[in-house]
Every structure is written in C-alpha cells, then in structure tokens.
Amino acid sequence: MTTHATVLIVPGLREHVPEHWQTLLAARLPRVHTVPPLEEDKLSCAARVQALDRALRAIDGPVVLVAHSAGVLMVAHWAQTLESNPHHLSRPPIVGALLATPADVENPFPEGYPTTDTLARHGWLPIPRRPLPFPSLVAASRNDPLCAYARAQALAQDWGSRLKDLGDVGHLNPAAGFGEWPQALELIASLDR
C-alpha cells in the first residue's frame, strides 16, 4: 500500500510489542514513525501526550495517526491541547486518525491492567469528549474486554468519528489472536485520500 501521508503509530500502555499489529504494520509502510516508548512516568498521560506531540513535530508533511487502546486516548487528550499549545502551527496537518479499540479507562479493567484509580491519578480520566479537529474512524470490537461496544459507539459519536464495527476481535492484540491486521491498511487508505 502506498500512502501519501506519513503514518504515525501511537501504541497503548504496553508500548512496543514485537508481534503486535502496529509493530508489524510499521515494518510494511514506506513512510512511518512511531511514538517512542517512555523511559520514565510510563503511566503519565501528560508525558505520553508530550511524546506524541514531539513525534508529530519531527514529521514533515501530512500525517495519518494510527492509535490503539490507550493510544486512542492519547490522541483525544492531545487534540484537546491544540488550541492552547504554542507549537500548534508548527505541526504537520493531520489528514485522519485510525482509532482502533479504544480503552475505556472510566470503567474497571480486568485483572492485570492498571486500576481506574491508578489511571485517574495519572491523568487519564475523564476521557475527552470534544469533537476531534480532524477526520477519524473508531474501529470497535463487539467483545473487547477493555471497552464495551456501546461505549466505543458513544466515543465515536462524541469525537465526530466514523464507526467501523470489527465484529468479535477482542482487544485486537496478540492475546486476541492478532499479529497481522490486514484491514488496517484499507482503513488507513480510506483516511489518506
């Protein structure tokens, strides 16, 4: 697939997993960057938003954001900062955002994930609900253990995003059987027109 825009991969809290579809996708694309992992403050929403902003400012030309899980929330939190951020005009234009299986941090996660209280202390709550200032598509799972489909629908509506029903794909991660996710290429192409 040829993209006109540079793809910026925005991983979730587990960051760079070798067998994750985002990592595999990055290896296939000609123009791609990834938000780098944090060395400190790994749960800090503010630190992750700053890392996203730095990664964007390092790119010339239009960008398609490709976010997964808590990475989707990073994009939403980052979008809220645009008007007040002095670097607003020095960023490349966002032509679209693929927001895959957002994590619903306002409801408890299964065991083994951060608690709602921990995420609140690190700035993840509340989930931003203002419309995003660029085209976006929320790709939602019917059986995601980290976000009920109805919640993903509500987020898509609040953000002004198109909604793509992926069916039963769990959290669209290696634990749910996803390595490769070929549909990502098609969805990125739909945003990069």
NORVENRA-V590520 format. One record per backbone hydrogen bond with DSSP energy under -1.0 kcal/mol. NH is the residue of the N-H (numbers start at 1). CO is the residue of the C=O. E is the energy in kcal/mol with one decimal. If there is no record, write none. Layout:
((NH | CO | E) (NH | CO | E))
//
This chain:
((6 | 62 | -2.7) (7 | 31 | -2.5) (8 | 64 | -2.5) (9 | 33 | -2.9) (10 | 66 | -2.8) (15 | 12 | -1.6) (20 | 17 | -2.0) (24 | 20 | -2.3) (25 | 21 | -2.6) (26 | 22 | -2.4) (27 | 23 | -1.3) (28 | 25 | -1.4) (29 | 25 | -1.1) (33 | 7 | -2.7) (35 | 9 | -2.7) (44 | 41 | -1.8) (45 | 122 | -2.7) (48 | 44 | -1.7) (49 | 45 | -2.5) (50 | 46 | -2.3) (51 | 47 | -2.0) (52 | 48 | -2.2) (53 | 49 | -2.4) (54 | 50 | -2.6) (55 | 51 | -2.3) (56 | 52 | -2.2) (57 | 53 | -2.3) (59 | 56 | -1.9) (63 | 93 | -2.4) (64 | 6 | -2.3) (65 | 96 | -2.3) (66 | 8 | -2.7) (67 | 98 | -2.8) (68 | 10 | -1.7) (69 | 100 | -1.9) (71 | 68 | -2.5) (72 | 69 | -1.2) (74 | 70 | -2.0) (75 | 71 | -2.0) (76 | 72 | -2.0) (77 | 73 | -3.0) (78 | 74 | -2.9) (79 | 75 | -2.6) (80 | 76 | -1.3) (81 | 78 | -1.3) (85 | 81 | -1.2) (88 | 85 | -1.8) (90 | 87 | -1.7) (95 | 63 | -2.7) (97 | 135 | -1.1) (98 | 65 | -3.2) (99 | 137 | -3.1) (100 | 67 | -2.8) (101 | 139 | -3.4) (104 | 146 | -2.8) (105 | 103 | -1.4) (107 | 104 | -1.5) (113 | 110 | -1.5) (119 | 115 | -2.4) (120 | 116 | -2.5) (121 | 117 | -2.4) (122 | 118 | -1.2) (123 | 120 | -1.7) (124 | 119 | -2.4) (132 | 159 | -2.2) (137 | 97 | -2.6) (138 | 162 | -3.2) (139 | 99 | -2.0) (140 | 164 | -2.5) (142 | 167 | -3.3) (152 | 148 | -2.1) (153 | 149 | -2.6) (154 | 150 | -2.1) (155 | 151 | -2.5) (156 | 152 | -2.5) (157 | 153 | -2.3) (158 | 154 | -2.6) (159 | 155 | -2.7) (161 | 156 | -2.8) (162 | 136 | -2.6) (164 | 138 | -3.0) (166 | 140 | -3.1) (169 | 167 | -1.3) (172 | 169 | -2.2) (176 | 173 | -1.4) (177 | 174 | -1.7) (178 | 173 | -2.3) (184 | 181 | -2.0) (185 | 182 | -1.2) (187 | 183 | -2.3) (188 | 184 | -2.7) (189 | 185 | -2.3) (190 | 186 | -1.7) (192 | 188 | -1.8))
//
